[in-house]
Amino acid sequence: MNIDVIIPAYNEQKTVGKVVKTVREVSEIREVYVVSDGSKDKTAEVAADAGANVIDLKKNTGKGGAVKEGVDRSDADIFLFLDADLLGLTRNHLYSLIIPVIEDEVDMAIGLFQSGRFWTDIAQELAPNLSGQRALKREVIDPIPSMDISRFGIEIALTCHAEEMGMRIKKVILPRLSHVMKEEKQGFLIGFTSRVKMYRDILQYRIQRQSRGESRS
């Protein structure tokens, strides 16, 4: 049973190296793919120096497109998706995510921040299904159309699909882990606007999936 890690990254040179090095400490993980999604900084170089297999996309495709590119390059049975801007990642966090899937306790484990930083904790309490930290079996993502992943976001598509298919999902607490928030990277106004768009996409995606189900009945 092969486990590969997919890390989408856009201008994350400050944090991606530490994330990759931590992942490399887990012997059960076979390969680490960092998908540099049109980055303008040294994300690709830093990730490669840390030991990642870098997929360097020249144009920005969005997080969902970057993740799908990594999945398509891999033949793994289990994937671990991680954000490139994580702060405080440890091996224990990674084991907490992958072990329930390895042992066939669940089909997908979703990691939730706790006791990391106040605002990232609050954001995940409000919208836990938007967490980018996930371990999952390949069959969870393979049937999802690329269009849905790209348009609505990988987290939304995965959660909705798994729920509709009756797959086993477990939420895993990741203590003292956080990430750099959109508002910190992009400024408050642009970052907050991006966050509102994510919440809007959740609603739109659920409505679309429900319409598809009704049309098939």
Rosetta blueprint (number, residue, H / E / L):
1 M L
2 N L
3 I E
4 D E
5 V E
6 I E
7 I E
8 P E
9 A E
10 Y L
11 N L
12 E L
13 Q L
14 K L
15 T L
16 V H
17 G H
18 K H
19 V H
20 V H
21 K H
22 T H
23 V H
24 R L
25 E L
26 V L
27 S L
28 E L
29 I L
30 R L
31 E E
32 V E
33 Y E
34 V E
35 V E
36 S E
37 D E
38 G L
39 S L
40 K L
41 D L
42 K L
43 T H
44 A H
45 E H
46 V H
47 A H
48 A H
49 D H
50 A H
51 G L
52 A L
53 N E
54 V E
55 I E
56 D E
57 L E
58 K L
59 K L
60 N L
61 T L
62 G L
63 K H
64 G H
65 G H
66 A H
67 V H
68 K H
69 E H
70 G H
71 V H
72 D H
73 R H
74 S L
75 D L
76 A L
77 D L
78 I E
79 F E
80 L E
81 F E
82 L L
83 D L
84 A L
85 D L
86 L E
87 L E
88 G L
89 L L
90 T L
91 R H
92 N H
93 H H
94 L H
95 Y H
96 S H
97 L H
98 I H
99 I H
100 P H
101 V H
102 I H
103 E L
104 D L
105 E L
106 V L
107 D L
108 M E
109 A E
110 I E
111 G E
112 L E
113 F E
114 Q E
115 S L
116 G L
117 R L
118 F H
119 W H
120 T H
121 D H
122 I H
123 A H
124 Q H
125 E H
126 L H
127 A L
128 P H
129 N H
130 L H
131 S L
132 G L
133 Q L
134 R E
135 A E
136 L E
137 K E
138 R H
139 E H
140 V H
141 I H
142 D L
143 P L
144 I L
145 P L
146 S H
147 M H
148 D H
149 I H
150 S H
151 R H
152 F H
153 G L
154 I H
155 E H
156 I H
157 A H
158 L H
159 T H
160 C H
161 H H
162 A H
163 E H
164 E H
165 M L
166 G L
167 M L
168 R L
169 I E
170 K E
171 K E
172 V E
173 I E
174 L E
175 P E
176 R L
177 L L
178 S E
179 H E
180 V L
181 M L
182 K H
183 E H
184 E H
185 K H
186 Q H
187 G L
188 F H
189 L H
190 I H
191 G H
192 F H
193 T H
194 S H
195 R H
196 V H
197 K H
198 M H
199 Y H
200 R H
201 D H
202 I H
203 L H
204 Q H
205 Y H
206 R H
207 I H
208 Q H
209 R H
210 Q H
211 S H
212 R H
213 G H
214 E H
215 S H
216 R H
217 S L
